[in-house]
Amino acid sequence: MFFLFFLAHLVADFVLQPLWLVQRKRYWSGLLIHGGIVLGCMLALPLLDAQILALWPVMLGITIVHVAADRWKVQVADRFFQPPLIPFLLDQAIHVITLGVALSLALPMEQVWAMEGRLIMPWAAYAIGYLIAAFAVPIGVMVWLDPAFKHAALAGRARARCLAASAAVLSLILWGGALALPVTLFGLALVAHRPISAHPLDIAPGLIVVLSITAMLGAMLTMLPM
């Protein structure tokens, strides 16, 4: 069950949270919009598993804690913790821990963490891998290397290229086997020789981090009991 809720979190926090909403979260209006998206993504989970509908009170509790954590991040953590990557990671840690604690209080432990027994779980695990590789990690890299969003004008195309690259590498690891390493190294060599732009996702350090984490995710997914 945790993995389905984590999937909803990734969609809400990384796919459905554009830059304007990130900036708007300095105010309650932005926080409430984001909170509504978080709740909406969890309320969509019964489409994957009808039993989840009974957990709607848990979803409300998770949403309240999520909004409170985001409020703490923008009002406190962003001012007292540097570099900006630290509050970003702390915020994500709070969200993930909240999911685990809330579900553990509501369900038997084996239901919270089980991967076997449900046809949807392998696909959820793959979806989580792709969302982390293509959305969460690139956003973390941007927070790390461009915290002031100086290259925001280049972000759209850079993120699209990074999404394609990380998805391709993860797919190669999962289904291409030995092709993954040479193709990835060849792509990194091209980027190091001639970066497409100055955006963090187009230069070698940023892309190396994204693809390295993607490779680790791929290796982990190949070892999961499906």
N, C-alpha and C positions, 0 to 999 in steps of 0.2 A: 504493500500500500504506500509505503514511503516514497517509492520510486515514481509512482503516478503523481503524488503531490509535489515531488521535486520537479517533475516535468512541467507541471502547471506553473510553479515558481519561475522556472527558467523562461517560459513563454512570457509571463507577465513582467519580469524584471529586465529582460534583455531583448526580446523581440518586439514587445508592445510598449516600450518606454523610449520614445525619441528624445533628442537633445532638448527640445523645448519643454518637455514634461520634466526632465531632470532639473532644469533650471527653475521651472515653476514650483517644484517641491520646496522651495524656500518659503512658500506661503501655504496656508491650509487648503486653499482651493486645489493646488497641484497634488498635495498629499492625499486628499479625498478622491481625486480623479484616479490616482494610481492605486489607492486602496480598493476602489470599485473594480479596476481591471484585475487586481490580484484575486478578489473574491469571485469575479466572473470566470476567471480561468479555472478556479477550483470547482465552481458550480457546473462547469462543462465536463468534469471528469466522469459523471454518471453516464455520459455517452460512451465511455470506454468500459465502465464497470458499474452496473446499476446499483450495486450494494453501497457504493460510496455516497449515494444520496442521503442515507441515514446519518452521515457525518456532518451535516450542515452546521450544527452548533460548533463543531471543531473548526470548521472553515471560518466562521465568524470570529472565533478567538484568535486564530492564526492571522486573520486580516488586521485585527486591532493591534496585535503585537507588531506586525509588519509596519503599520503606519507609525506606531510609536518609535520603532527602531529607526525608521527613515527620518522622523522628526529629530531624534537625538543626533543622527548623523549630520544633518544639515545645520543644526543649531549649536551643537557642541563639538562633535568629533572633527568636523572639517576645520574648526578653528584651533583645536588643541593638539591634533595629531598630524605630524608631517613625516614624510611626504604624503600627498593625497591618496596614494595607493593603500596606505594603512587603514584609514577610515572606510575605504571601499571594501577591503577584505574583512574588516571587523563587522561591517554591516551584513555582508553575505554570510559570515559565520553565524551571526545572530539568527538570520532567517532560516538557515539550514537546521540549526539546533532547535529552533522553535518547532519546525515540522516534526522532528524526531520526538521531542518531548510531548507535544500535543497528541500525536498519534499513539505514542506509548501509553499515555494516560487513558486513552479511549478504547484501545484494542489490545488483545493478547499479543505478546511480543512476536510470536511466530507469524501472525498476520501482518504485522508492521513491516518486517524485513524480508519475508519470503519472496523468492524469485520464481520458484517452481510452482506448478499447479495451475497457472493461468496463461492462456494463450497470448494475452496482451503484453505480458511482462518482457519477453525478448524484444518486441518492437518498441516498448517504452524505453528499455535500456539503450537500444540503438539511437532512438530519438534524443535521449539525454546526451549521449556522446556527441552527436552532430550539433546540438544546440550549444553545448559547452565549447566545442572546438570552433564553431563558426560564428558564435555571437558573444558568449560570456568572456572567453579568453581575449579576443580582439578588443573588447571594451576595456578589460583590465589593462591591456597593453597601452591603449590610448590614455587612460588615466595615469599610467606610470610615466609614459614618455611625452605626453602633451597635456598636462593637467590644466593649463589655461585655455585649451582648445584653440591654439593659434592656427592650427591647420584645419579648422572645421570646414572651410570651403572645399577642401580636398577629400573630406571624410566619406562622402557618398560612394564615389568610385573606388576609393581605397578599400572600403569595407566590402564592396561587392567582389573585388578581386581576391581579398583575403578569404571571404566566405567560400568562393569557388576553389581556392587552393586548399583550404583546410578540409573541405568536404571531399575533395579529390584524394587527398592523402589518407584520410580516414577510410574511405572506400577501398583504396588500394590495400591498406593494411588488413581490412576485414575480408576482402575477397580477391585481392591480387597477389597476396603472398610476397614472393621475392622481388616483385616489381616495385614495391613501395620505396625501398631505400634508394636505389639509383635514380628514380624519377624525382624524389624529394631533393636529393643532393644536387641534381642537375638544375632544378628550379631555384634553389638557394644560390647556386653559383651565378646564375643569370641575374638575380636580384642584387647580389653583392657587387657584381661588375657594373651594372647600370640600373640603379633604382628608377622606378617609373615616376615617382614624385617624392617630395620631402615628407610626406605623411608617415607617421610611425609604423603603419602597417605596410608601407611600401619599401621601407629600408631594412637592411639585413638584421639588425638586432631585434626589431619587433617581429619580423616574420620568423626568425629562428625560434623565438619564444613560443609563438603560436603553433608552429609545426612540431616543435619538440613536445609540447603538451598534448597536441593532437596524436602524436605517435604513441605516447604513454596511454592515452585513453583507448586507442585502438588495441594496444596490447592487453589492457585490462578487459576490454569487451570480449576478446577472443578466449579469455580464461573463465568467463562467467558460466555458471551452470544454467543452461537454457532448456 
